[in-house]
Amino acid sequence: MTEQPVIVQKISWINLCPWVLIFKTFSIAAGTGVLVFALVGLLLSPLGWVVSEKVFLEEASNRSVQLTEIVESNSSPYRSVFAPASSADSISLPVSGVGLNGPQLVFRQIERPFEFIFSSEASLREFAYFLFGGIWTVLVWSFAGLAIVRISLLRLTRNERIGIDDGFAFATGNWKTAVGSIGIPMLAVLLLCIPGALVGLLMNFGFGAFIAAVLWVFVLLFGGLAALLLVGLMFGWPLMVASVGCEGQNSFDAMTRGYAYTFQRPFHYAFYGLVAILIGSFAWFVVGGLTQGVVEMSSWSSSWGANIYQPDRFDQIVAGVDGNGDELGGWEQTGHTIIQFFNATLKTLAAAFLYGLFWCMASAIYLVLRFDVDETEMDEIFLVDEKRTYQLPPLKTDSNGIPQIQKTTPAESGEPSPAESPSPEHE
């Protein structure tokens, strides 16, 4: 018996390598809905930081160089993602001697405030500044990120496009759940720090220091639990938001899924994250580089005419100061403001693409990790107000206890009643 040759006509790469789902996020991130919600998040987020700066921080002259850079970055919607790869605060991926920045910049910008909250070097004013700004950031991106996640998940699972209004409606009804999924472990960490604070009070007395040393083993125990919660939260918070958008669960279920996928498949998560950073960095290399090139090319061409009579005239207009370092006035200052506005608008639109790409990639990674851990099919997603198209007719037990098919009334079936049906003579 001869064996018939098998011809492979098509390969399902999703089943063979589920992580290729991440590649589908580029077209989704360029969609109107994703860009709109990312732009909303980018414009709202700096407002909270500006308020926090005015309320809690001292004058700019009294700040350290590092704090000044952080404040300027938090007060701008695009400055953090357009930071040079050589910046001390940037996280770049070195490829052939070139540092590539990408989705990791978004991750860094959102989680960075909480690093300073738990820093022992921060003063009380700086602690309040980062705490208020961090809470504001969580609130803003729990809404905007959840809307982006919902749009992305429906495209990835059902290839269904939803409008901005549907994304807004879903985020409006579920953003508190997303906030709660992140807030529950944060609250647990604060509660676990209370025993350590009480033991620290004992250290203010001579004999109390000895008692604190005896109780130190319990401080280490609570500190270890708090550190474990923080590690899981640090890497799992994007998955928690994605879980709310995919499963429609409560805050506790979304939180447990984020921790479970992070700790049960850490190497898978690291690999998917590396793939997302690699391909996302190349995408940002194109989009961000093109944006920066447009600004620089426009400045270069304009400087040809502006610098005819004065060599640094264009630089003065862009900087808003004259050759003596004094601010420009009149029409010159107005021109400086308008030029800066258009440049900032272009860079903000480019930054919106990167933020949207980050949340789209987080959605794809969530689906792949869910498939790895729970073996849930990729196309399974919670649908809001899904109508049951096919269902069994209602049953009713008769006097003998035998179930019978219950006849639906015209009002229940949606059909017109005989009184409402048009007579033949009126047709």
Beta strands, then each sheet from edge to edge (+ up, - down):
strand 1: 93-95
strand 2: 98-100
strand 3: 395-397
strand 4: 403-405
sheet 1: 1+ 2-
sheet 2: 3+ 4-
end
